[in-house]
Amino acid sequence: QVQLVESGGGLVQAGGSLRLSCAASGSIVNTNTMGWYRQAPGKQRELVATVTRGGPTNYANSVKGRFTISRDNAKNTVSLQMNSLKPEDSAVYYCSYTSPWMNHPSWGQGTQVTVAS
């Protein structure tokens, strides 16, 4: 079992910035991927960005050039720096953790991001 605790989020004006952080604890293995997903009302949960323990990153096209994901392997944390925020970025953001030995990812409790126009 891996537990994820998120922090950050909130209300920001369009064009502003926010930073999300997530700390993982529990049965953490060396081969893992951490990331962020988001879910807006009435929509499915979608990928925002992921980063493997070795460093490769993956971003949704909609956030490329605006969001940056990073991780601290020593602290088992992952962060998402969100710049140039748009109203369509408003959603509940979820931290995720997965490894090749897991049937499904572990999820954080979610943190609300609201971008006002």
Buried (B, 14 or more C-beta within 10 A) or exposed (E): EBBBEBBBBEEBEBEEEBEBBBBBEEEBEEEBBBBBBBBBEEEEBEBBBBBBBEEEEEBBEEBEEBBBBBBEBEEBBBBBBBBEBBEEBBBBBBBBBBBEEEEEBBBBEBBEBBBEE
